[in-house]
């Protein structure tokens, strides 16, 4: 009898990649939302609450920058086109517009997806202290605070001090 090989269900690995910068963007935005929530109420909101608040305010949008004419030309030749948005007249955010001048490569507007991306980003931040330090400084700069300086690890006494 032939041996049955079980097939892996779902999308093949690596077929759907998340754009660069999404993980740190989500991690930093959730951190900022939690800090702002703590300043308003005195109680730090949980990660799911912060993700829900971000989703309620429109989610996270990854915009493409550069020369507008070059981006328009590149978008015309792409198989899957970038979404176009326009800044709202009151300055409160972006709204979809077929002739808009803001091109978007990736949007996350669902709280569950935000929380999943945050979990992946948090795993990265916990595994490498340098990444967490850089992302924390990015959040501090976005909040208008001065970035912290990295403290180098203590490697012992200098050899020329004459003391033992």
C-alpha positions as CSV (number, residue, x, y, z in Angstrom):
1,X,0.0,0.0,0.0
2,X,1.2,3.5,-0.8
3,X,2.3,5.7,2.1
4,X,0.1,8.8,2.5
5,X,2.2,11.9,2.9
6,X,0.3,14.6,4.8
7,X,0.1,18.0,3.1
8,X,0.9,21.1,5.1
9,X,-2.3,23.2,5.1
10,X,-2.4,26.9,4.5
11,X,-0.1,29.3,2.7
12,X,3.4,28.1,1.8
13,X,6.2,29.5,4.0
14,X,7.6,32.7,2.8
15,X,4.9,33.3,0.2
16,X,3.5,36.3,2.1
17,X,6.1,38.6,3.6
18,X,5.4,41.5,5.9
19,X,7.1,44.7,4.7
20,X,10.2,45.8,6.5
21,X,9.6,48.2,9.3
22,X,6.1,46.9,10.2
23,X,7.3,45.1,13.3
24,X,9.1,48.0,14.8
25,X,6.3,50.3,13.7
26,X,3.6,48.2,15.5
27,X,5.7,47.7,18.6
28,X,6.5,51.4,18.9
29,X,2.9,52.4,18.2
30,X,1.5,50.0,20.8
31,X,4.1,51.2,23.4
32,X,3.2,54.9,22.7
33,X,-0.5,54.1,23.0
34,X,0.0,52.4,26.3
35,X,2.1,55.3,27.6
36,X,-0.5,57.8,26.5
37,X,-3.2,55.7,28.1
38,X,-1.3,55.6,31.4
39,X,-0.8,59.4,31.3
40,X,-4.6,60.0,30.7
41,X,-6.0,57.5,33.2
42,X,-3.2,56.5,35.5
43,X,-3.6,52.8,34.6
44,X,-1.6,51.2,31.8
45,X,-3.9,49.6,29.2
46,X,-3.2,46.0,28.2
47,X,-1.8,45.2,24.8
48,X,-5.2,44.1,23.4
49,X,-6.8,47.3,24.6
50,X,-4.0,49.4,23.0
51,X,-4.4,47.4,19.8
52,X,-8.1,48.0,19.8
53,X,-7.6,51.7,20.4
54,X,-5.1,51.9,17.4
55,X,-7.6,50.0,15.2
56,X,-10.4,52.3,16.3
57,X,-8.3,55.3,15.2
58,X,-7.7,53.9,11.7
59,X,-4.9,51.4,12.3
60,X,-1.3,51.6,11.1
61,X,-0.6,52.7,7.5
62,X,2.8,52.1,5.9
63,X,3.3,55.0,3.4
64,X,5.8,55.1,0.5
65,X,7.9,58.2,0.1
66,X,10.0,59.7,-2.5
67,X,9.6,61.5,-5.8
68,X,5.8,61.5,-6.5
69,X,6.3,61.2,-10.3
70,X,8.6,58.2,-9.9
71,X,6.2,56.5,-7.4
72,X,3.3,57.1,-9.9
73,X,5.4,55.5,-12.7
74,X,6.4,52.6,-10.6
75,X,2.8,52.0,-9.4
76,X,1.6,51.9,-13.0
77,X,4.0,49.0,-13.8
78,X,3.3,47.0,-10.7
79,X,1.2,43.8,-10.8
80,X,-0.5,44.6,-7.5
81,X,-0.8,48.4,-7.2
82,X,-0.3,50.4,-4.1
83,X,-3.3,52.0,-2.5
84,X,-3.7,55.7,-2.8
85,X,-4.8,58.0,0.0
86,X,-5.3,61.8,0.4
87,X,-4.8,63.8,3.6
88,X,-8.1,64.8,5.1
89,X,-8.9,68.5,5.0
90,X,-9.0,68.8,8.8
91,X,-5.6,67.1,9.1
92,X,-7.0,64.2,11.2
93,X,-5.6,61.4,9.0
94,X,-5.8,59.8,5.6
95,X,-8.8,58.8,3.5
96,X,-8.8,56.5,0.4
97,X,-8.8,58.4,-2.8
98,X,-8.0,57.1,-6.4
99,X,-6.1,60.3,-7.2
100,X,-4.5,60.8,-3.8
101,X,-0.8,61.7,-3.5
102,X,0.0,59.4,-0.6
103,X,0.9,55.8,-1.6
104,X,0.4,53.0,0.9
105,X,2.1,49.6,0.7
106,X,0.6,48.0,3.8
107,X,-2.3,48.7,6.2
108,X,-3.2,47.0,9.4
109,X,-6.7,48.1,10.6
110,X,-7.8,45.0,12.5
111,X,-7.1,44.7,16.3
112,X,-6.4,41.0,16.1
113,X,-3.8,41.4,13.3
114,X,-2.2,44.3,15.2
115,X,-1.9,42.1,18.3
116,X,-0.4,39.2,16.3
117,X,2.1,41.5,14.7
118,X,2.9,43.0,18.2
119,X,3.5,39.5,19.5
120,X,6.0,38.8,16.8
121,X,7.7,42.1,17.3
122,X,7.8,41.6,21.1
123,X,9.5,38.3,20.5
124,X,12.2,40.0,18.4
125,X,12.6,42.8,21.1
126,X,12.9,40.3,23.9
127,X,15.5,38.2,22.0
128,X,17.9,41.1,21.3
129,X,18.4,43.8,23.9
130,X,19.9,46.1,21.3
131,X,16.8,46.0,19.2
132,X,14.6,46.7,22.2
133,X,16.9,49.6,23.1
134,X,16.7,51.1,19.6
135,X,12.9,50.7,19.5
136,X,12.5,52.3,22.9
137,X,14.6,55.2,21.8
138,X,12.4,55.5,18.7
139,X,9.3,55.7,20.9
140,X,11.0,58.2,23.2
141,X,11.8,60.5,20.2
142,X,8.2,60.2,18.9
143,X,7.0,61.3,22.4
144,X,9.4,64.3,22.3
145,X,11.7,62.8,25.0
146,X,15.5,62.7,24.7
147,X,16.9,59.3,23.7
148,X,18.8,57.3,26.3
149,X,22.4,56.5,25.7
150,X,23.5,52.9,25.7
151,X,25.6,51.9,28.7
152,X,28.5,49.7,27.6
153,X,29.0,46.5,29.7
154,X,31.7,46.6,32.4
155,X,34.8,44.8,31.2
156,X,37.0,45.0,34.2
157,X,39.7,47.5,35.3
158,X,42.0,49.2,32.8
159,X,45.4,47.6,32.6
160,X,47.5,50.8,33.1
161,X,46.1,51.9,36.5
162,X,48.8,50.4,38.7
163,X,46.3,48.8,41.1
164,X,45.4,45.2,41.4
